[in-house]
Amino acid sequence: MKALVAIDSFKGALSSLDAGSAAAKGIARACSAQVQVCAVADGGEGSVDALAAHKQGHFQPFACLNAFHQPIEVNVFLFEEAGVRCAALEAASVFGLHDHAVSARTVEETSTFGLGVLMKALIEANVQRLLFFLGGTITTDAGLGMLQGLGAILCDEKGHVLASTTNPLLSFDHWDAASLQQVRERCAQLEIIVACDVNAPLYGETGCAMVYAPQKGATPRQQQLLDRKLRRLEEVSGMDLMQEGCGAGGGCGAGMRLLGARLTSGFALLSESLSLADQIAAADIVVTGEGGINAQSLQGKLPVCVAQLAHQAGKPVLALCGQKEIDAALSAQFDGIFSIQQGVSTLKEAIDHTAEHLEESAYQLFRLICRITHE
């Protein structure tokens, strides 16, 4: 039996490769199955590392600002493809959620301004194509901070220029057209491909404010305000910002669309580079998973995407996760969803023991599977 292990990172605990290796260790203990581990990502954290494992290039540090407007250095992966100078960058490395404690103040104080600063530096470094992996972010500003960092002037209802040190979406009403045009001209030389980790639209019940902003500290009142401002952004832009992916990264997908970016599935972009479909076709069983599997997983999250490829190839697929909240629609995506938790524990204890719990869960599952298949 050949088992392919393609597990997303368990945020705050294990990378994709480490999570896969832990599960593979458990499978190897259970039986003599051939196990292949594939580091994967869906556009969120770990995406650039997964890409770099399959491309020739190098990492280079660039100075910019994080979501709290503090100076940082970000490692950008630079490589060439068909003679085109490319850069691969994760949004999370600039304005990531990481392990920050979030609150209503986080919503007010954070923005994507540093991303705009970094994009200017990449353009000056003669980068021609930007692969931007959008996921794991801490702010909901629809990329307006990014536009400010690139030089756009944003205003409130009274025409006052918005500060670049807070979340501009909360007070946004319109922009100075001339300054935005200059930004667009500056970015015209840069092909931007945005790899989204979710397919959420910009606003509404399934948009970034109503679904994801609470994870970033938003109160119900702030959610309503953000949603109204997101609708205002679409009105001012004169563009359709409700296509899939515009709500990714706190709406940064929409901001990138204003610059002519092409939005795509982060998983689709990476799985093609990794030849994941071919690896699944060569396997007898597929193991996937991530830290939490819930309703949001149906919005383009990696385990569901892997499961869909497995089903297309006629392969059984199991999911391992830390927490699960499943319904019939989600359950139908897999041939089994299993929590790795071994008992009652605190969140810290669960995170600290993720590797051993993954190994033990895979071991117990494959003891049964190998007994049934006589491996």
BELJO-V133589 format. One record per helix or strand of 3 or more residues. SS is the DSSP state (H for helix, E for strand). FROM is the first residue (numbers start at 1). TO is the last residue. If there is no record, write none. Layout:
SS,FROM,TO
SS,FROM,TO
This chain:
E,2,5
H,16,30
E,34,37
H,47,52
E,57,65
E,71,81
E,84,90
H,91,95
H,104,109
H,113,124
E,129,134
H,144,150
H,168,171
H,177,187
E,191,196
H,208,211
H,213,216
H,220,237
H,248,257
E,262,265
H,266,274
H,276,281
E,285,293
H,295,298
H,302,312
E,316,324
H,328,331
E,337,339
H,347,352
H,354,373
